[in-house]
Amino acid sequence: MTFTDPLVQSLTRAVEAAPADVPLRLHLAEVLIQRGAPGEAVAHCAVALQHEPASEHAQALMRQALGGSTPAAPEPPHDPVAGPTGVRAPLPQQPTSPAQPPEFDWEQAESQVQDVAPAKRYADGDDDAPPVDAWDVERSDVTLDDVGGMDEVKARLRAAFLEPLRNPELRRLYGKSLRGGMLLYGPPGCGKTFLGRAVAGELGAQFVNIGLADVLDMYIGRSERNIQDVFRLARAHAPVVVFIDEVDALGQKRSAHGSSAMRTTVNQLLTELDGVESSNEGVFVIGATNQPWDIDPALRRPGRLDRTLLVVPPDESARASIFRYHLRARPVEGIDLGELARRTPDFSGADIQHVCETASEKALMASVQSGSPRMIQMGDLAAAIGEIRPSTRAWFESARNVVQFANQDGTYDELRAYMKKHRL
């Protein structure tokens, strides 16, 4: 239906410009119901429910549109059942009205909106191609020079990925392939994802970030198809770095799975890493995990995620850089970054961000109480450091048993040496 109503036209253009704006879309649906166009309103309500399934407003408008009822009068801004103390009194039971709108019919709604919110389509009508909007393939503008400190980690990354690419003659001489993978492990919040982006930036490669929710699907066979699509997309954009976050959940030991569906998902990941059907030349796979001991051993055999790198909490120079980054846009005075770095051993990057947020809250509350804004000072940051316990210590406590009793093959020698050096 074509509308000449300026309000409907204006709202429609606004929704097209901001399709994820649920309140705006529901406002348009409400206007369409008032204008006698419930079919168009149903379509917009269904899209709104896809974004916010629990929205009572969207459900109510959907029932009105399907039942043809007029919209309810807007509620007054005050709470009519709140007493003088602001406590709501119990609402009296209302008799059921015979004119209630019908129950929400999902099948009818789906039939009316199938052309408004289509599922992901495949490019050029090819059902075997990966969804064109399923994953973002981006160009990383971050390099290892942007990573403060962590010199040993950066040296290992250069040897594993960067130097073979920069020296093609030597690569061919020594038979070094441009395929392979690396497993980054360590405490949470220490910058594993940032390092993956930096590797992509150094390579001048594309970057694909894959999370657990991007792959796993409730329907049998879809998780395997998603993994296949990820690698097909990566091969089409080579050179590319595929970063798989929480790889321990996706590639967990098959012996620990009671579900055959999860075992076949791990099998599919192994198949794609091997490049059985297609070459993985130029596809660099970096997996990140906080629990490397839960990963299926087959994922770590040569040719897959065969190189392991411990990403430890930032050193002193890196901590100073992280403090500088998180304080750069805040009003500060008298800040000694070196002192802050010395007072935060074992703090992860996420912990330092939390310290800066907490210090900002303290300065804000002091400004509210005094009636005049003031700068963030060393006292605020020192108080925040005193309140926050490094999150990495709990991880090292859980890793101690693995280092002591499950390191027969020397996999965690690097972790053992780090914990011994820092007396963890």
C-alpha positions as CSV (number, residue, x, y, z in Angstrom):
1,M,0.0,0.0,0.0
2,T,1.3,3.5,-1.0
3,F,0.7,6.2,1.5
4,T,0.5,9.9,0.8
5,D,0.4,10.8,4.5
6,P,3.5,13.0,5.2
7,L,3.8,11.5,8.7
8,V,3.8,7.9,7.4
9,Q,6.3,8.8,4.6
10,S,8.6,10.6,7.1
11,L,8.5,7.8,9.6
12,T,9.1,5.2,6.8
13,R,12.2,7.0,5.6
14,A,13.5,7.2,9.2
15,V,12.9,3.5,9.7
16,E,14.7,2.7,6.5
17,A,17.7,4.8,7.7
18,A,17.7,3.2,11.1
19,P,16.2,-0.3,10.8
20,A,17.4,-1.5,14.2
21,D,15.6,1.4,16.0
22,V,12.8,-0.5,17.7
23,P,10.9,2.4,19.3
24,L,10.9,4.3,16.0
25,R,9.6,1.2,14.2
26,L,6.9,0.6,16.8
27,H,5.8,4.3,16.5
28,L,5.4,3.8,12.7
29,A,3.4,0.6,13.4
30,E,1.1,2.5,15.8
31,V,0.5,5.2,13.2
32,L,-0.2,2.6,10.5
33,I,-2.9,1.0,12.7
34,Q,-4.5,4.4,13.2
35,R,-4.5,4.9,9.4
36,G,-6.2,1.6,8.8
37,A,-3.2,-0.4,7.5
38,P,-2.9,-3.3,10.0
39,G,-1.1,-5.5,7.5
40,E,1.9,-3.1,7.1
41,A,1.8,-2.6,10.9
42,V,2.1,-6.4,11.5
43,A,5.3,-6.5,9.3
44,H,7.0,-3.8,11.4
45,C,5.9,-5.3,14.7
46,A,7.4,-8.7,13.6
47,V,10.7,-7.1,12.8
48,A,10.7,-5.3,16.1
49,L,10.0,-8.6,17.9
50,Q,13.0,-10.1,16.1
51,H,15.2,-7.4,17.7
52,E,13.4,-7.4,21.1
53,P,11.4,-10.7,21.6
54,A,10.2,-9.7,25.1
55,S,8.9,-6.2,24.1
56,E,5.4,-6.0,25.6
57,H,4.7,-2.9,23.5
58,A,5.5,-4.8,20.2
59,Q,3.4,-7.7,21.3
60,A,0.4,-5.5,22.2
61,L,0.6,-3.7,18.8
62,M,0.9,-7.0,17.0
63,R,-2.3,-8.2,18.7
64,Q,-4.1,-4.9,17.8
65,A,-3.0,-5.2,14.2
66,L,-4.0,-8.9,13.8
67,G,-7.3,-8.3,15.7
68,G,-8.2,-5.1,14.0
69,S,-8.8,-3.4,17.3
70,T,-8.1,0.3,17.9
71,P,-5.0,1.3,19.8
72,A,-5.4,1.8,23.5
73,A,-5.4,5.3,24.9
74,P,-1.9,6.4,26.2
75,E,-1.3,5.9,29.8
76,P,-1.0,9.0,32.0
77,P,2.6,10.0,32.9
78,H,2.0,9.5,36.6
79,D,1.4,6.2,38.4
80,P,-2.3,6.2,39.4
81,V,-1.9,3.3,41.8
82,A,1.1,4.6,43.7
83,G,0.4,5.9,47.2
84,P,1.8,9.0,48.8
85,T,4.9,7.1,49.7
86,G,5.5,5.9,46.2
87,V,4.7,2.3,47.0
88,R,2.3,0.7,44.5
89,A,-0.9,-0.8,46.0
90,P,-2.1,-4.2,44.8
91,L,-4.1,-3.9,41.6
92,P,-7.7,-5.2,41.8
93,Q,-8.5,-8.2,39.7
94,Q,-10.3,-7.1,36.6
95,P,-12.9,-9.4,35.0
96,T,-12.0,-10.8,31.7
97,S,-13.4,-8.8,28.9
98,P,-15.2,-10.7,26.0
99,A,-13.7,-8.2,23.6
100,Q,-10.0,-9.2,24.3
101,P,-7.9,-9.4,21.1
102,P,-7.1,-12.9,19.8
103,E,-4.0,-14.8,20.8
104,F,-0.9,-13.9,18.9
105,D,-0.7,-16.1,15.8
106,W,3.0,-16.6,15.0
107,E,2.3,-18.5,11.8
108,Q,0.1,-15.7,10.4
109,A,2.7,-13.1,11.4
110,E,5.4,-15.0,9.7
111,S,3.4,-15.3,6.5
112,Q,2.8,-11.5,6.4
113,V,6.4,-10.5,7.1
114,Q,8.3,-13.1,5.1
115,D,9.2,-10.5,2.5
116,V,10.0,-7.7,5.1
117,A,12.7,-9.6,7.2
118,P,14.1,-12.3,5.0
119,A,16.7,-14.7,6.1
120,K,20.3,-14.3,5.0
121,R,20.5,-14.8,1.2
122,Y,23.4,-16.3,-0.6
123,A,25.2,-14.3,-3.2
124,D,24.1,-14.6,-6.8
125,G,21.5,-17.3,-5.9
126,D,24.2,-19.8,-5.1
127,D,23.1,-21.9,-2.1
128,D,26.7,-23.2,-1.7
129,A,28.2,-19.7,-1.3
130,P,28.7,-18.3,2.2
131,P,26.1,-15.7,3.4
132,V,27.2,-12.3,2.2
133,D,26.3,-10.6,5.5
134,A,27.1,-13.4,7.9
135,W,30.5,-12.3,9.0
136,D,32.4,-9.0,8.7
137,V,35.6,-9.1,6.7
138,E,37.5,-6.0,7.7
139,R,40.9,-4.4,7.1
140,S,42.8,-4.1,10.3
141,D,44.7,-0.8,10.9
142,V,46.4,-2.0,14.0
143,T,50.0,-3.3,14.0
144,L,52.3,-4.8,16.6
145,D,53.8,-1.3,17.1
146,D,50.5,-0.4,18.7
147,V,50.9,-3.2,21.3
148,G,52.7,-1.8,24.3
149,G,55.4,-4.0,25.8
150,M,55.0,-7.8,25.3
151,D,58.2,-8.0,23.4
152,E,58.6,-11.8,23.7
153,V,55.0,-12.4,22.4
154,K,55.6,-10.0,19.4
155,A,58.9,-11.8,18.6
156,R,57.1,-15.2,18.5
157,L,54.4,-13.8,16.3
158,R,56.9,-12.3,13.9
159,A,58.7,-15.6,13.6
160,A,55.6,-17.6,13.1
161,F,53.7,-15.4,10.6
162,L,55.3,-12.2,9.6
163,E,58.9,-12.9,8.5
164,P,58.0,-15.8,6.1
165,L,55.6,-13.5,4.3
166,R,58.1,-10.7,4.0
167,N,60.8,-12.9,2.6
168,P,59.2,-15.0,-0.1
169,E,62.6,-16.2,-1.5
170,L,63.6,-17.6,1.9
171,R,60.2,-19.0,2.4
172,R,60.4,-21.0,-0.9
173,L,64.0,-22.0,-0.1
174,Y,63.1,-23.5,3.3
175,G,59.7,-24.8,2.2
176,K,57.8,-22.6,4.6
177,S,54.1,-22.7,3.8
178,L,51.8,-19.7,4.2
179,R,49.2,-21.7,6.0
180,G,48.9,-22.8,9.6
181,G,47.6,-21.7,12.9
182,M,48.5,-20.5,16.4
183,L,46.8,-20.9,19.7
184,L,47.0,-17.9,22.0
185,Y,46.2,-18.7,25.6
186,G,46.4,-17.0,29.0
187,P,44.3,-15.1,31.5
188,P,41.2,-13.3,30.3
189,G,41.5,-9.6,29.4
190,C,45.1,-9.6,28.4
191,G,44.7,-8.6,24.7
192,K,44.5,-11.8,22.7
193,T,42.0,-10.4,20.3
194,F,44.0,-7.2,19.9
195,L,47.1,-9.2,19.0
196,G,45.1,-11.1,16.4
197,R,44.1,-7.8,14.8
198,A,47.7,-6.6,15.0
199,V,48.9,-9.7,13.1
200,A,46.4,-9.0,10.4
201,G,47.5,-5.4,10.2
202,E,51.2,-6.4,10.0
203,L,50.4,-8.8,7.1
204,G,48.2,-6.3,5.3
205,A,45.6,-9.0,5.5
206,Q,41.9,-9.0,6.0
207,F,40.5,-9.9,9.5
208,V,37.6,-12.1,10.3
209,N,36.6,-12.4,14.0
210,I,34.5,-15.5,14.8
211,G,32.8,-16.0,18.2
212,L,31.1,-19.0,19.6
213,A,27.6,-17.6,18.9
214,D,28.5,-17.1,15.2
215,V,29.1,-20.8,14.7
216,L,26.9,-22.9,17.0
217,D,23.3,-23.5,15.9
218,M,20.5,-25.3,17.5
219,Y,19.7,-27.2,14.2
220,I,21.6,-30.3,13.4
221,G,24.1,-29.8,10.7
222,R,24.0,-26.0,10.7
223,S,27.0,-25.6,13.0
224,E,29.1,-27.6,10.6
225,R,27.8,-25.6,7.7
226,N,28.7,-22.4,9.5
227,I,32.3,-23.5,10.0
228,Q,32.5,-24.5,6.3
229,D,31.1,-21.1,5.3
230,V,33.7,-19.3,7.5
231,F,36.6,-21.0,5.8
232,R,35.1,-20.6,2.3
233,L,34.8,-16.9,2.9
234,A,38.4,-16.8,4.3
235,R,39.8,-18.5,1.2
236,A,38.0,-16.1,-1.0
237,H,39.7,-13.1,0.8
238,A,43.2,-14.5,1.3
239,P,45.5,-13.4,2.7
240,V,43.3,-13.3,5.8
241,V,43.5,-13.9,9.5
242,V,40.7,-15.9,10.9
243,F,40.5,-15.2,14.7
244,I,38.4,-17.8,16.6
245,D,37.6,-16.6,20.1
246,E,36.7,-19.1,22.8
247,V,38.1,-21.9,20.7
248,D,38.0,-24.2,23.7
249,A,34.2,-24.2,23.6
250,L,34.1,-24.8,19.9
251,G,36.9,-27.4,19.8
252,Q,36.4,-29.0,23.1
253,K,37.7,-32.6,23.6
254,R,35.3,-34.9,21.8
255,S,35.5,-37.4,24.6
256,A,33.9,-34.9,26.9
257,H,30.8,-34.5,24.6
258,G,27.8,-36.6,25.2
259,S,26.2,-35.1,22.1
260,S,27.2,-36.5,18.7
261,A,26.3,-33.1,17.1
262,M,29.1,-31.4,19.0
263,R,31.6,-34.1,18.0
264,T,30.7,-33.7,14.4
265,T,31.2,-29.9,14.8
266,V,34.8,-30.5,16.1
267,N,35.3,-32.9,13.2
268,Q,34.3,-30.3,10.7
269,L,36.7,-27.7,12.2
270,L,39.5,-30.3,11.9
271,T,38.6,-30.9,8.3
272,E,38.7,-27.2,7.4
273,L,42.0,-26.6,9.2
274,D,43.5,-29.4,7.1
275,G,42.2,-27.8,3.9
276,V,41.1,-31.2,2.6
277,E,38.8,-29.9,-0.1
278,S,40.5,-26.5,-0.8
279,S,43.9,-25.0,-0.2
280,N,44.3,-22.9,3.0
281,E,47.3,-21.1,1.5
282,G,47.2,-17.5,2.8
283,V,44.6,-18.4,5.5
284,F,46.1,-17.8,9.0
285,V,44.0,-19.2,11.8
286,I,44.5,-17.8,15.3
287,G,42.6,-19.4,18.2
288,A,42.2,-17.7,21.6
289,T,41.3,-19.5,24.8
290,N,41.5,-19.2,28.5
291,Q,41.4,-23.0,29.0
292,P,43.9,-24.6,26.6
293,W,43.8,-27.9,28.5
294,D,40.1,-28.4,27.4
295,I,40.9,-28.3,23.7
296,D,40.8,-31.5,21.7
297,P,44.4,-32.8,21.2
298,A,43.7,-33.3,17.5
299,L,43.3,-29.5,17.1
300,R,46.9,-29.0,18.2
301,R,48.6,-31.5,16.0
302,P,51.1,-30.2,13.3
303,G,49.4,-28.4,10.5
304,R,46.5,-27.1,12.6
305,L,46.9,-25.0,15.7
306,D,50.3,-26.3,16.1
307,R,52.1,-23.3,17.6
308,T,51.2,-22.3,21.1
309,L,51.8,-18.8,22.6
310,L,51.3,-17.7,26.2
311,V,49.8,-14.2,26.4
312,V,50.6,-13.1,29.9
313,P,49.4,-10.0,31.8
314,P,51.0,-6.8,30.5
315,D,54.4,-5.8,31.8
316,E,55.1,-2.5,33.5
317,S,55.7,-0.5,30.3
318,A,52.5,-2.0,28.7
319,R,50.5,-1.2,31.8
320,A,51.6,2.5,31.6
321,S,50.5,2.5,28.0
322,I,47.1,1.1,28.8
323,F,46.6,3.7,31.6
324,R,47.5,6.4,29.1
325,Y,45.0,5.1,26.6
326,H,42.1,4.9,29.0
327,L,42.8,8.3,30.6
328,R,43.4,10.1,27.4
329,A,39.9,11.5,27.0
330,R,39.2,12.1,30.7
331,P,40.0,15.3,32.8
332,V,43.1,14.4,34.7
333,E,45.8,16.2,36.6
334,G,49.0,15.2,38.4
335,I,48.9,11.6,37.1
336,D,52.1,9.6,37.3
337,L,51.7,6.7,34.8
338,G,54.9,5.1,35.9
339,E,53.7,4.9,39.5
340,L,50.4,3.5,38.4
341,A,52.1,0.8,36.4
342,R,54.3,-0.1,39.4
343,R,51.3,-0.5,41.7
344,T,49.4,-2.8,39.4
345,P,51.4,-6.0,39.0
346,D,49.3,-8.9,37.6
347,F,46.6,-6.5,36.4
348,S,45.2,-7.3,33.0
349,G,44.3,-4.7,30.4
350,A,40.6,-5.2,31.4
351,D,41.5,-4.7,35.1
352,I,43.3,-1.4,34.3
353,Q,40.2,-0.2,32.3
354,H,38.1,-1.1,35.4
355,V,40.5,1.0,37.6
356,C,40.1,4.0,35.3
357,E,36.3,3.7,35.2
358,T,36.2,3.4,39.0
359,A,38.4,6.4,39.5
360,S,36.2,8.4,37.2
361,E,33.2,7.4,39.2
362,K,34.9,8.6,42.4
363,A,35.8,12.0,40.8
364,L,32.2,12.3,39.5
365,M,30.6,11.6,42.9
366,A,32.9,14.1,44.6
367,S,32.0,16.7,42.0
368,V,28.3,16.1,42.6
369,Q,28.7,16.4,46.4
370,S,30.8,19.6,46.2
371,G,28.7,21.2,43.4
372,S,31.7,21.9,41.2
373,P,33.5,19.5,38.8
374,R,37.1,18.5,39.6
375,M,39.8,16.6,37.8
376,I,40.6,12.9,38.3
377,Q,43.7,12.7,40.6
378,M,46.2,10.1,41.7
379,G,44.2,9.7,44.9
380,D,41.1,8.5,42.9
381,L,43.2,6.0,41.0
382,A,45.0,4.8,44.1
383,A,41.7,4.2,45.9
384,A,40.4,2.3,42.8
385,I,43.6,0.1,42.7
386,G,43.1,-0.7,46.4
387,E,39.5,-1.9,45.7
388,I,40.1,-4.0,42.7
389,R,41.7,-7.5,42.8
390,P,43.6,-8.6,39.7
391,S,41.4,-11.0,37.8
392,T,44.4,-12.9,36.5
393,R,45.3,-14.4,39.9
394,A,42.3,-16.6,39.9
395,W,43.3,-17.9,36.5
396,F,46.8,-18.7,37.6
397,E,45.4,-20.5,40.7
398,S,43.4,-22.8,38.4
399,A,46.4,-23.3,36.1
400,R,48.6,-24.4,38.9
401,N,47.3,-28.0,39.0
402,V,47.6,-28.3,35.2
403,V,51.3,-27.2,35.4
404,Q,52.1,-29.5,38.2
405,F,50.2,-32.6,37.2
406,A,49.3,-32.5,33.5
407,N,52.5,-31.2,31.8
408,Q,54.2,-34.5,31.0
409,D,54.8,-33.5,27.4
410,G,56.1,-30.0,28.2
411,T,53.2,-28.1,26.6
412,Y,53.0,-25.7,29.5
413,D,56.7,-25.2,30.2
414,E,56.5,-21.6,29.3
415,L,53.6,-21.1,31.7
416,R,55.5,-23.0,34.4
417,A,58.6,-20.7,33.9
418,Y,56.4,-17.6,34.1
419,M,54.6,-18.6,37.3
420,K,57.9,-19.6,38.9
421,K,59.5,-16.2,37.9
422,H,56.6,-14.2,39.3
423,R,56.0,-16.6,42.3
424,L,52.4,-17.3,41.3
